[in-house]
Amino acid sequence: ADLIQDCSESITRTKLDFFKEGLIEFLRTLTTADRLNLMRYSDAPVLCFENWQPVTAETLQQAVRFVDDMRARGQTDLFSPLQRVLEVSRQSARPLIVVLLTDGRPTMGVLDSSDIIARFSKANGGRISVFTVGAGDRVNAFLLDLLGQNNRGGSWIFPLREQIPDAVRRAARELSRPVLADLDYRFSGDSAAEVYPATLTHLFLDRPLRLVGRCPLGQKSAVLQVV
């Protein structure tokens, strides 16, 4: 898992403290089977480790110090850390999971939400699974929802900033036990069903796998295959 925290001024110190509380608890759920890294960003991304690290007492201690040192300052360039994520190497058959914690409101670089979603999703091509966490009355739910849905992920968005630690805990719980990676699906050739999302998330033991769709009123059956 790669945990990416927005540390710009727009987050505010109070909201960042809630995110930091959640991040520390997320780190405590990791096991020796996991690999981790962290990133913080405002006007530029900063990594905790040069490469993926095994989960040990030492790397967790370094990660906790990295979180403790986070401060809310500077402008928000959201597209730069997403571009940096695309450079991360995937280790063998491990699913590459990114959790982005932000209010989703860039103030520099690429600003348009639709542009960010389209450009990142096209470059990613479903290789990296992106999940987003946000809360508060100013959160950009459009960006956070679609960035996750278009990239084998999802979002946890809550109305109150006080709910941020719970949202991050929920993310940690639901993503902790991956079962099958790189899922795809197809319908029988004669089916006229429209289905969303186009790209499935990985299958997690503690997270529902949801498909939403519709088919013509007169159609009595549709054959679905998940591979």
C-alpha positions as CSV (number, residue, x, y, z in Angstrom):
1,A,0.0,0.0,0.0
2,D,1.1,3.5,-0.8
3,L,-0.5,6.1,1.5
4,I,-0.6,9.6,0.0
5,Q,-1.4,12.6,2.2
6,D,-2.4,16.1,1.1
7,C,-0.4,18.5,3.3
8,S,-1.4,21.8,1.7
9,E,-2.8,24.8,3.5
10,S,-6.3,24.1,2.2
11,I,-6.4,20.9,4.4
12,T,-6.0,23.1,7.6
13,R,-4.1,22.0,10.7
14,T,-7.2,20.6,12.4
15,K,-8.2,18.4,9.4
16,L,-4.6,17.2,8.9
17,D,-4.5,16.1,12.5
18,F,-7.5,13.9,11.9
19,F,-5.9,12.5,8.8
20,K,-2.6,11.8,10.7
21,E,-4.6,10.0,13.5
22,G,-6.1,7.8,10.8
23,L,-2.8,7.2,9.1
24,I,-1.1,6.0,12.3
25,E,-4.0,3.5,12.8
26,F,-3.7,2.4,9.2
27,L,0.0,1.6,9.7
28,R,-0.8,-0.5,12.7
29,T,-3.0,-2.8,10.6
30,L,-0.2,-3.7,8.2
31,T,1.4,-7.2,8.5
32,T,4.8,-8.6,7.4
33,A,3.1,-9.9,4.3
34,D,2.6,-6.2,3.1
35,R,4.9,-3.7,1.5
36,L,4.5,0.0,2.2
37,N,5.5,3.5,1.3
38,L,4.1,6.9,2.1
39,M,4.0,10.2,0.3
40,R,3.1,13.7,1.4
41,Y,2.5,16.6,-1.0
42,S,1.5,20.2,-1.3
43,D,3.3,22.0,-4.1
44,A,5.5,18.9,-4.7
45,P,5.5,15.2,-3.6
46,V,7.9,13.9,-0.9
47,L,8.4,10.1,-0.3
48,C,9.1,8.5,3.0
49,F,11.1,5.7,1.4
50,E,13.0,5.5,-1.9
51,N,11.3,2.2,-2.8
52,W,8.7,-0.3,-1.4
53,Q,9.7,-1.5,2.1
54,P,8.8,-4.6,4.0
55,V,6.8,-4.1,7.2
56,T,9.1,-4.3,10.1
57,A,9.3,-2.6,13.5
58,E,12.0,-0.2,12.1
59,T,10.1,0.7,8.9
60,L,6.9,1.3,10.8
61,Q,8.8,3.6,13.2
62,Q,10.2,5.6,10.3
63,A,6.7,5.8,8.7
64,V,5.2,7.0,12.0
65,R,7.9,9.7,12.3
66,F,7.1,10.7,8.6
67,V,3.5,11.1,9.6
68,D,4.2,13.0,12.8
69,D,6.3,15.5,10.8
70,M,3.5,16.4,8.4
71,R,2.5,20.1,8.4
72,A,-0.3,21.9,6.5
73,R,1.5,24.5,4.3
74,G,1.9,25.5,0.7
75,Q,-0.4,25.2,-2.4
76,T,-2.0,22.0,-3.7
77,D,-0.6,20.3,-6.8
78,L,-2.7,17.1,-6.9
79,F,-1.6,16.0,-10.4
80,S,2.1,15.8,-9.6
81,P,1.8,13.1,-6.9
82,L,-0.5,11.1,-9.2
83,Q,2.2,11.3,-11.9
84,R,4.8,10.2,-9.4
85,V,2.6,7.2,-8.5
86,L,2.7,6.1,-12.2
87,E,6.5,5.7,-11.9
88,V,6.2,3.2,-9.0
89,S,7.3,-0.3,-9.9
90,R,4.9,-3.2,-9.3
91,Q,6.4,-6.1,-7.4
92,S,5.6,-9.5,-9.1
93,A,1.9,-10.4,-8.6
94,R,1.3,-8.0,-5.7
95,P,-1.7,-5.7,-6.3
96,L,-0.5,-2.1,-6.2
97,I,-2.9,-0.2,-4.0
98,V,-2.8,3.6,-3.5
99,V,-4.8,5.4,-0.8
100,L,-5.1,9.1,-1.5
101,L,-6.2,11.3,1.5
102,T,-7.2,14.8,0.4
103,D,-10.0,17.4,0.1
104,G,-9.5,17.1,-3.7
105,R,-9.1,20.8,-4.3
106,P,-5.9,21.6,-6.3
107,T,-4.7,25.3,-6.4
108,M,-1.8,24.9,-8.9
109,G,-0.8,22.7,-11.8
110,V,-3.7,20.9,-13.4
111,L,-6.8,22.3,-11.8
112,D,-9.8,20.9,-13.7
113,S,-11.2,17.7,-12.0
114,S,-12.3,16.1,-15.3
115,D,-8.9,16.7,-16.8
116,I,-7.1,15.1,-13.8
117,I,-9.4,12.1,-13.9
118,A,-9.1,11.6,-17.6
119,R,-5.3,12.1,-17.9
120,F,-4.4,9.9,-14.9
121,S,-6.9,7.1,-15.8
122,K,-5.7,6.9,-19.4
123,A,-2.0,6.7,-18.3
124,N,-2.7,4.3,-15.5
125,G,-4.8,1.8,-17.6
126,G,-6.0,0.0,-14.5
127,R,-2.5,-1.0,-13.4
128,I,-2.7,0.8,-10.0
129,S,-5.8,0.5,-7.8
130,V,-6.6,4.0,-6.4
131,F,-8.8,4.5,-3.3
132,T,-9.6,8.0,-2.0
133,V,-10.6,9.3,1.5
134,G,-12.1,12.7,2.2
135,A,-14.4,14.5,4.6
136,G,-15.9,17.9,5.3
137,D,-18.2,20.3,3.6
138,R,-15.6,21.4,1.0
139,V,-14.5,18.0,-0.2
140,N,-14.5,17.6,-4.0
141,A,-16.6,14.4,-4.1
142,F,-16.8,14.4,-7.9
143,L,-13.0,14.1,-8.2
144,L,-12.5,11.6,-5.4
145,D,-15.4,9.3,-6.5
146,L,-14.4,9.1,-10.1
147,L,-10.7,9.0,-9.6
148,G,-11.3,5.8,-7.5
149,Q,-14.1,4.3,-9.7
150,N,-12.1,4.7,-12.9
151,N,-8.9,3.2,-11.5
152,R,-9.9,-0.2,-9.9
153,G,-10.8,1.6,-6.6
154,G,-13.4,3.5,-4.7
155,S,-13.9,6.2,-2.2
156,W,-14.8,6.9,1.4
157,I,-16.3,10.3,1.7
158,F,-18.0,11.6,4.9
159,P,-19.8,14.9,5.7
160,L,-17.8,15.8,8.9
161,R,-14.0,16.2,9.2
162,E,-14.3,14.5,12.6
163,Q,-15.2,11.3,10.7
164,I,-11.8,11.2,9.0
165,P,-10.1,8.7,11.4
166,D,-13.1,6.4,11.1
167,A,-12.9,6.7,7.3
168,V,-9.2,5.8,7.2
169,R,-9.8,2.9,9.7
170,R,-12.6,1.6,7.4
171,A,-10.2,1.8,4.4
172,A,-7.5,-0.1,6.3
173,R,-10.0,-2.8,7.3
174,E,-11.6,-3.3,3.9
175,L,-8.3,-3.4,2.0
176,S,-6.3,-5.6,4.4
177,R,-7.1,-8.9,2.8
178,P,-6.9,-9.0,-1.0
179,V,-8.1,-12.3,-2.5
180,L,-8.0,-12.0,-6.3
181,A,-6.3,-9.3,-8.4
182,D,-6.9,-7.8,-11.8
183,L,-10.5,-8.9,-12.2
184,D,-12.4,-8.4,-15.5
185,Y,-15.9,-9.2,-16.6
186,R,-17.9,-9.8,-19.7
187,F,-21.6,-10.4,-20.6
188,S,-23.0,-12.8,-23.1
189,G,-22.9,-11.5,-26.7
190,D,-26.7,-11.1,-27.0
191,S,-26.9,-9.0,-23.8
192,A,-27.6,-5.3,-24.2
193,A,-26.7,-4.6,-20.6
194,E,-24.9,-1.4,-19.6
195,V,-22.7,-1.9,-16.6
196,Y,-20.6,0.3,-14.4
197,P,-17.7,0.5,-13.4
198,A,-15.9,-0.4,-16.6
199,T,-12.8,-1.6,-14.6
200,L,-13.4,-3.8,-11.5
201,T,-11.6,-3.4,-8.2
202,H,-9.5,-6.3,-6.9
203,L,-11.5,-8.7,-4.8
204,F,-11.1,-8.1,-1.1
205,L,-12.4,-10.5,1.6
206,D,-13.9,-7.6,3.6
207,R,-15.1,-5.3,0.8
208,P,-18.2,-5.8,-1.4
209,L,-17.6,-6.1,-5.1
210,R,-20.4,-4.1,-6.7
211,L,-21.6,-3.8,-10.3
212,V,-24.4,-1.5,-11.2
213,G,-26.2,-1.9,-14.5
214,R,-29.4,-2.0,-16.5
215,C,-30.7,-4.0,-19.5
216,P,-33.8,-3.6,-21.8
217,L,-37.2,-4.2,-20.1
218,G,-38.0,-7.3,-22.2
219,Q,-34.7,-9.1,-21.6
220,K,-35.3,-12.1,-19.4
221,S,-31.7,-13.1,-18.6
222,A,-28.1,-12.0,-18.9
223,V,-25.0,-14.2,-18.5
224,L,-22.2,-12.6,-16.5
225,Q,-18.6,-13.9,-16.3
226,V,-16.0,-12.6,-13.9
227,V,-12.4,-13.7,-14.7
